[in-house]
Amino acid sequence: IGGVGIFHRPEFEIPDIGFSLLPEFHGKGLAFEAASALLENAKDEFNIKAISAITTNENQASQNLIERLGLVYLRDELFPETNEILRYYEAHFA
């Protein structure tokens, strides 16, 4: 149905959470459920202290999901891989 993962991107100082679902699975809460479980596991098992996320300005659904996960929009960022301006988010954990 899709995937959720944590990636190390050389462009960013902290790990990045990403997700992608096939269209027929959008809007069912599956990405939130999977991403929430992944973040909890990453914090508990791998001692991740912060996470980032990126998305396009047009992708309101991803923006909503990222914010629901507790990440905060910080700035627009030029993403070198695509030469595209993306919204950059972060969350820091205790």
Secondary structure, DSSP 8 states (H G I E B T S, - for coil): -EEEEEE--TTSSS-EEEEEE-GGGTTSSHHHHHHHHHHHHHHHHH---EEEEEE-TT-HHHHHHHHHTT-EEEEEEEETTTTEEEEEEEEE--
